[in-house]
Amino acid sequence: MKRNDLLNDVLPRNFKETIELAQMLWQRHPIPVQLFLAMCFNLIIAPAVYAAADEGLTKKAAWGLSLLGLLIVALAVYLLVVIFQPEKF
């Protein structure tokens, strides 16, 4: 039987192709890529929130609190940019 190497044909083979693919995806679909990166970053933050809290906090609550924290930081950065560069908006 012949092996189907479809993924090897689609996925990039080196680091330069990976960067080009990421840039192409960022330009075509910026919102899903940003959401994906936020969820990946949340995988780092949620266990830290869960470990810092007492045992009354569930894993879902830690996940939600870390997402809320990311949202607050993103909103603060956005508002600072709007305040200091209002002509762009």
N, C-alpha and C positions, 0 to 999 in steps of 0.2 A: 504494500500500500504506500501511496505517496503522502508524505506529511504536508499538512496545510500550514504554511508559514505566513498566513495573512497578517498576523501581528508584527512579524519581522519586516514586512513590506511597509506597514503604516507607521510604526514607531521610529523615531530618529535613532541613528546609529552612533552619533558622537555628541559632544557637549555643544558644539556650535549649532547643529541642527536642532537640538533641544531648545536652545535659546530662541532660535528663529521660530520654532513652533509655538513657544510661549508668547512671543510678541505678536504672532499672527492671531492666536486665540484672544489675547488681550485687546487687540484692535477690533476684532469682529464681534466678540461677546464679552464686553468688560464687566457687566454686572454679575453674571454667573462665575466668572473667574475671581472677582473680588469676594463674593460669598464663599467660594471654595477656600480661598486663602484665609478668610476670617474663621471658618470652621476648623481649618488645620491649626491656626494659631490658638484657637479655643481648646484644642486637644492638649496643649501645653499648659494653659492657664487653669482649666477646670480641676485637674487633680491637685494643684496647689491650693485652690480655694477650698476644696473638699478636705484637704489635710489640715488647713489652718482653722477650720471651723470645728465646733464640737460635734458630738454624735447625733444631735438633733437635726442635722442638715442631711438631706438625701443627695444622691448623686445627680438626680434631675435638677434639684434646686441649685447645686453647685454649678452645673452646666448653665442654667439660666442666669445665675448671678454673674458668671464670667462673661456670658454674651452681653448682658446689660452693661458690664464694665467696659467691654470693647466698644459698644455703641456710644457710651458717654465719652470715651476718649476720642472716637472718630468725630463726634459732633463738636467737641471742643476744638479739635484741629480745624475742622471746616469753618467754624465761626471765627477763629483767629485769622484764617486766610481771608474770609469775607471782610473782616474789620480792616486788615492791613492792605488788601488789594481790592477795594470796592469797584474799581473800574472794570474788572473782569466780569462782574456779575451785574 
